[in-house]
Amino acid sequence: MRDIIEIQMNEDESIVVACDNSGAIGKKERDAVRVPYETVAYYSFRVAAMECLSAGAEPFAVTVQNFNGEDAWKLLLKGIHTGMDELGRKDLKITGSTESNFPLDQSALGITVLGKRKNSLGKRRITMHEQTDIAVIGSPLVGQELIEREGDIAPLSLFDQICRLEDVVIIPVGSKGILSELNNLFSEKNFVILNPVIDLRKSSGPSTCFIALYPRRMRPTMESIAGSFFHEIGCLE
């Protein structure tokens, strides 16, 4: 199950709601990870946007729950706009609220992305058979690794490009790791990474990587598009 809800509005269209939050990450003295608020907002928006897109929805609005004070608001919007630019969607509407009455000792942020989904598209069914290949695009990273290994993070633009491919199912990987996502899909299968650099059990933090399931005939296309971000996964019966 993805971290979304779908609300059917009429026969033609549904609304997809996806969200993400972060805590103790920001610029406050007691934060566990010290990074600019632009970075915090970018990655939180990234997660919610990826969940929305992977469900086949087109984002149209963003809400921001800011617990970092009024001074952080413009910085948070800057980070969201960075993600919007990377996706090529500069016209998303943004609203939100700031907790300004009571200061918190640690940073906190929540972001929700709303998207519209055409019911006529139908849901992409997830199946696993001998002609299905699986790959991880990007690397699972968390905390300070996001700063130190930024070049290993799957770009939002790449995620969006692969989402648009027919016959490909995309699963963003969250804090429980790649193996957890795969086991939720196929509990009767055993998986092994064919690239020892990737840890199947490691947290992927703010979806720094994602899983792609695709017909074997599409492997050359997937490798060509993903380049160095491509990591094949094998399935053991």
ZAMARGU-4260 file (C-alpha; in steps of 0.2 Angstrom, whole numbers, plus 5000, padded with zeros to 4 digits):
<rodrens>
0) 5000/5000/5000 | 5007/5017/4995 | 5006/5032/5007 | 4992/5040/4998 | 4973/5041/4998
5) 4962/5042/4982 | 4945/5051/4982 | 4934/5048/4967 | 4926/5065/4963 | 4916/5059/4948
10) 4916/5046/4934 | 4931/5054/4925 | 4943/5060/4939 | 4950/5056/4956 | 4960/5066/4969
15) 4976/5058/4975 | 4983/5065/4992 | 5001/5061/4997 | 5011/5068/5012 | 5027/5068/5020
20) 5034/5075/5037 | 5051/5077/5045 | 5057/5081/5063 | 5073/5086/5071 | 5080/5090/5054
25) 5084/5109/5051 | 5094/5123/5058 | 5089/5123/5076 | 5102/5119/5089 | 5094/5103/5095
30) 5091/5096/5078 | 5098/5079/5075 | 5103/5083/5057 | 5108/5101/5053 | 5104/5107/5036
35) 5096/5122/5028 | 5077/5123/5028 | 5077/5124/5009 | 5085/5107/5009 | 5072/5100/5022
40) 5057/5107/5011 | 5064/5100/4995 | 5066/5082/5001 | 5049/5082/5010 | 5041/5089/4994
45) 5050/5076/4984 | 5043/5061/4994 | 5025/5067/4993 | 5027/5072/4974 | 5034/5055/4970
50) 5020/5046/4979 | 5008/5056/4970 | 5016/5054/4953 | 5018/5035/4955 | 4999/5033/4958
55) 4997/5041/4941 | 4991/5058/4947 | 4996/5075/4940 | 5001/5087/4955 | 4991/5103/4956
60) 4993/5110/4974 | 5005/5109/4989 | 5001/5112/5007 | 5014/5116/5020 | 5013/5114/5039
65) 5028/5124/5046 | 5033/5122/5064 | 5050/5131/5062 | 5045/5149/5064 | 5040/5163/5052
70) 5058/5166/5047 | 5059/5149/5039 | 5043/5151/5028 | 5052/5159/5013 | 5066/5146/5014
75) 5054/5132/5014 | 5045/5139/4999 | 5062/5140/4990 | 5065/5122/4993 | 5048/5117/4986
80) 5051/5128/4971 | 5067/5119/4967 | 5058/5102/4967 | 5044/5110/4956 | 5057/5116/4944
85) 5066/5099/4943 | 5049/5091/4939 | 5045/5105/4926 | 5029/5110/4935 | 5031/5128/4940
90) 5012/5132/4941 | 5008/5122/4957 | 4997/5131/4970 | 5005/5132/4987 | 4997/5136/5004
95) 5000/5132/5022 | 5001/5138/5040 | 5015/5143/5052 | 5015/5139/5071 | 5020/5156/5077
100) 5013/5156/5095 | 5024/5143/5102 | 5042/5140/5097 | 5048/5122/5096 | 5065/5116/5102
105) 5068/5105/5086 | 5062/5108/5068 | 5047/5100/5061 | 5038/5101/5044 | 5024/5093/5035
110) 5020/5094/5016 | 5005/5087/5007 | 5004/5086/4988 | 4987/5085/4979 | 4985/5077/4962
115) 4972/5074/4949 | 4971/5056/4941 | 4960/5052/4926 | 4950/5036/4930 | 4951/5031/4912
120) 4969/5027/4914 | 4966/5013/4926 | 4978/5007/4939 | 4994/4999/4933 | 4994/4981/4940
125) 5009/4974/4948 | 5013/4957/4943 | 5029/4946/4944 | 5033/4932/4932 | 5048/4926/4922
130) 5048/4940/4910 | 5047/4954/4923 | 5063/4963/4928 | 5066/4973/4943 | 5078/4988/4946
135) 5082/5000/4959 | 5085/5018/4952 | 5096/5028/4964 | 5104/5023/4980 | 5096/5021/4998
140) 5103/5036/5008 | 5098/5044/5024 | 5103/5058/5036 | 5120/5066/5032 | 5122/5055/5017
145) 5110/5066/5008 | 5123/5080/5008 | 5139/5069/5006 | 5132/5058/4992 | 5120/5070/4983
150) 5126/5063/4966 | 5119/5045/4970 | 5101/5052/4973 | 5089/5048/4959 | 5084/5065/4951
155) 5066/5070/4952 | 5066/5073/4933 | 5072/5055/4930 | 5058/5048/4941 | 5045/5058/4931
160) 5053/5052/4915 | 5052/5034/4920 | 5034/5036/4927 | 5028/5041/4910 | 5034/5025/4902
165) 5020/5013/4898 | 5021/4995/4906 | 5032/5001/4920 | 5027/5001/4938 | 5036/5013/4950
170) 5037/5011/4969 | 5046/5025/4979 | 5057/5018/4993 | 5055/5025/5010 | 5062/5023/5027
175) 5059/5004/5028 | 5070/5001/5014 | 5070/4992/4997 | 5067/4974/5004 | 5052/4980/5014
180) 5044/4987/4999 | 5047/4972/4988 | 5041/4960/5002 | 5025/4970/5004 | 5022/4967/4985
185) 5028/4949/4984 | 5028/4940/5001 | 5032/4923/4993 | 5048/4929/4984 | 5066/4931/4989
190) 5076/4945/4982 | 5095/4948/4980 | 5104/4964/4974 | 5115/4960/4959 | 5126/4975/4963
195) 5134/4974/4981 | 5135/4992/4983 | 5116/4993/4986 | 5109/4987/5003 | 5092/4980/5002
200) 5088/4983/5020 | 5094/5001/5022 | 5083/5016/5024 | 5080/5026/5009 | 5076/5041/5019
205) 5066/5054/5008 | 5065/5042/4994 | 5082/5044/4987 | 5079/5029/4976 | 5064/5020/4969
210) 5059/5002/4962 | 5055/5000/4944 | 5046/4984/4938 | 5046/4982/4919 | 5045/4969/4905
215) 5061/4961/4901 | 5061/4968/4883 | 5062/4986/4890 | 5078/4983/4899 | 5089/4992/4886
220) 5078/5007/4887 | 5078/5007/4906 | 5097/5006/4907 | 5099/5019/4894 | 5087/5031/4903
225) 5093/5028/4921 | 5112/5027/4917 | 5123/5025/4932 | 5108/5026/4944 | 5102/5009/4937
230) 5104/4994/4949 | 5097/4977/4944 | 5088/4966/4957 | 5087/4947/4955 | 5072/4936/4961
235) 5076/4919/4969 | 5061/4907/4969
</rodrens>
